[in-house]
Amino acid sequence: MSNSGGRFASYRNALTAISGRTGTPLPSLVVSFVVLHELTAIVPIVGIFYTARSLGAGERVVNAVALNRDGSIDDQSWINTQLRSWLDEGEQWAGRVGRRYGIFGFEKGEIVGKAQTSQLPGKLAGDVANAVLAYGAAKALLPIRIGLSLYLSPMFSRAVVEPIRLGGLRLLGRRPKSS
């Protein structure tokens, strides 16, 4: 057995123990975690976006993170570097999603460069800033999202994933294997 197989065996044993303890099949637990992890990203992004939009907070927060009080950029602290990284990722994400779906003030399929973004109407800049804020907040909530997804996975598996799996098997005329 290779060294990497030994490393994965310990994870497999831990996951099998969790599966046995919670009474849910391992594949259902994995699917449940993935679904919950995505939901715990989407719900905060939507909620924070509309909250920031209604309060007009997106541009203020993004500008406050991007610049120091004197208008200079401070790259000395890890926190500032990480926040700035999330802002850049959020701006790229907002542009991709905005152009793909025609939201945040972008036209569907529109090609806009960074230099052109500053020339766009104020509403677009506000929605983009709100989207960037929502994206950054979802990134900052990652440890909480992972913990919540892990905690809720067994319940979600028993209540949602397993009934769908068993219904699908019955629909296909197959008998479910006992777990």
C-alpha positions as CSV (number, residue, x, y, z in Angstrom):
1,M,0.0,0.0,0.0
2,S,1.3,3.4,-0.8
3,N,1.9,6.1,1.8
4,S,-1.0,8.2,0.5
5,G,-3.3,5.2,0.8
6,G,-2.4,5.0,4.5
7,R,-3.2,8.7,5.0
8,F,-6.6,8.3,3.4
9,A,-7.4,5.1,5.4
10,S,-7.4,7.1,8.6
11,Y,-9.9,9.5,7.1
12,R,-12.0,6.7,5.7
13,N,-12.0,5.0,9.2
14,A,-13.1,8.3,10.9
15,L,-15.8,8.9,8.3
16,T,-17.1,5.3,8.6
17,A,-17.2,5.7,12.4
18,I,-19.2,8.9,12.0
19,S,-21.5,7.1,9.5
20,G,-22.1,4.2,12.0
21,R,-22.6,6.6,15.0
22,T,-25.2,8.7,13.1
23,G,-26.9,5.8,11.4
24,T,-26.6,7.4,7.9
25,P,-24.8,5.9,4.9
26,L,-21.4,7.5,4.2
27,P,-22.3,8.6,0.6
28,S,-25.4,10.4,1.9
29,L,-23.4,12.2,4.5
30,V,-20.9,13.4,1.9
31,V,-23.8,14.6,-0.4
32,S,-25.5,16.3,2.6
33,F,-22.3,18.1,3.5
34,V,-21.7,19.3,0.0
35,V,-25.4,20.6,-0.4
36,L,-25.3,22.3,3.0
37,H,-21.9,23.8,2.4
38,E,-23.3,25.4,-0.8
39,L,-26.5,26.5,0.8
40,T,-24.5,28.1,3.7
41,A,-22.7,30.1,1.0
42,I,-25.7,31.1,-1.2
43,V,-28.1,32.2,1.6
44,P,-25.6,34.6,3.2
45,I,-24.5,36.0,-0.1
46,V,-28.1,36.8,-1.1
47,G,-29.1,38.0,2.4
48,I,-26.0,40.2,2.8
49,F,-26.3,41.6,-0.7
50,Y,-29.9,42.8,-0.2
51,T,-29.2,44.1,3.3
52,A,-26.2,46.0,2.1
53,R,-28.2,47.3,-0.9
54,S,-31.1,48.5,1.4
55,L,-28.6,50.2,3.8
56,G,-26.3,51.5,1.0
57,A,-23.4,49.9,2.8
58,G,-21.6,48.1,0.1
59,E,-19.5,51.0,-1.3
60,R,-18.7,52.4,2.2
61,V,-17.5,49.0,3.5
62,V,-15.5,48.1,0.4
63,N,-13.8,51.5,0.4
64,A,-13.1,51.3,4.1
65,V,-11.4,47.9,3.6
66,A,-9.5,49.0,0.5
67,L,-7.9,52.1,2.0
68,N,-6.5,53.4,5.3
69,R,-7.9,56.5,6.8
70,D,-5.3,58.6,5.1
71,G,-6.1,57.2,1.7
72,S,-3.1,55.0,1.5
73,I,-3.1,51.2,1.1
74,D,-1.6,49.2,4.1
75,D,-0.3,45.8,3.0
76,Q,1.6,45.2,6.2
77,S,-1.0,43.2,8.2
78,W,-2.2,39.8,7.2
79,I,-5.8,40.8,7.8
80,N,-5.6,43.7,5.4
81,T,-3.9,41.5,2.8
82,Q,-6.6,38.8,3.2
83,L,-9.5,41.3,3.1
84,R,-8.0,42.9,0.0
85,S,-7.7,39.4,-1.6
86,W,-11.3,38.7,-0.9
87,L,-12.3,42.1,-2.4
88,D,-10.4,41.2,-5.6
89,E,-11.9,37.8,-5.8
90,G,-15.3,39.3,-5.1
91,E,-14.9,41.9,-7.8
92,Q,-14.0,39.2,-10.3
93,W,-16.9,36.9,-9.1
94,A,-19.4,39.8,-9.4
95,G,-18.2,40.6,-12.9
96,R,-18.5,37.0,-14.0
97,V,-21.9,36.4,-12.5
98,G,-23.2,39.8,-13.5
99,R,-22.3,39.3,-17.1
100,R,-23.5,35.7,-17.2
101,Y,-26.9,36.4,-15.8
102,G,-27.4,40.1,-16.6
103,I,-27.4,41.2,-12.9
104,F,-25.7,43.8,-10.8
105,G,-26.3,46.3,-13.6
106,F,-24.4,44.3,-16.2
107,E,-25.9,43.4,-19.6
108,K,-26.0,39.7,-20.2
109,G,-22.9,38.7,-22.1
110,E,-21.4,42.2,-21.8
111,I,-17.6,42.4,-21.8
112,V,-16.3,45.1,-19.4
113,G,-12.7,45.6,-18.5
114,K,-11.5,46.9,-15.1
115,A,-10.7,50.3,-16.6
116,Q,-14.3,50.6,-17.9
117,T,-15.9,49.7,-14.5
118,S,-15.2,53.1,-13.1
119,Q,-17.1,54.7,-15.9
120,L,-20.3,52.7,-15.3
121,P,-23.4,54.3,-13.7
122,G,-23.5,54.7,-9.9
123,K,-26.2,52.0,-9.4
124,L,-23.9,49.4,-11.0
125,A,-21.0,50.4,-8.9
126,G,-23.3,50.2,-5.8
127,D,-24.6,46.7,-6.8
128,V,-21.1,45.5,-7.6
129,A,-19.8,46.8,-4.2
130,N,-22.8,45.1,-2.5
131,A,-22.0,41.9,-4.3
132,V,-18.3,42.2,-3.4
133,L,-19.2,42.8,0.3
134,A,-21.5,39.8,0.3
135,Y,-18.9,37.6,-1.3
136,G,-16.2,38.7,1.2
137,A,-18.5,38.1,4.1
138,A,-19.4,34.6,2.9
139,K,-15.6,33.9,2.7
140,A,-15.1,35.3,6.2
141,L,-17.9,33.0,7.5
142,L,-16.2,29.9,6.0
143,P,-15.2,28.3,9.4
144,I,-18.7,28.8,10.7
145,R,-20.2,27.5,7.5
146,I,-18.1,24.3,7.6
147,G,-19.0,23.7,11.3
148,L,-22.7,24.2,10.6
149,S,-22.5,21.9,7.6
150,L,-20.8,19.2,9.5
151,Y,-23.2,19.5,12.4
152,L,-26.3,19.4,10.2
153,S,-25.2,16.8,7.7
154,P,-26.5,13.6,9.5
155,M,-30.0,15.2,10.1
156,F,-30.1,16.5,6.5
157,S,-29.0,13.1,5.2
158,R,-31.8,11.3,7.1
159,A,-34.5,13.9,6.4
160,V,-33.7,14.8,2.7
161,V,-31.0,12.9,0.9
162,E,-31.9,9.3,2.0
163,P,-35.7,9.7,1.2
164,I,-34.7,11.1,-2.3
165,R,-32.2,8.2,-2.8
166,L,-34.7,5.5,-1.7
167,G,-37.5,7.1,-3.8
168,G,-35.2,7.1,-6.8
169,L,-34.3,3.4,-6.3
170,R,-38.0,2.5,-6.0
171,L,-38.8,4.5,-9.1
172,L,-36.1,2.5,-11.0
173,G,-37.5,-0.8,-9.6
174,R,-34.4,-1.6,-7.5
175,R,-34.4,-2.7,-3.9
176,P,-32.3,-0.5,-1.7
177,K,-29.3,-2.2,-0.1
178,S,-29.3,-2.3,3.7
179,S,-26.8,0.0,5.2
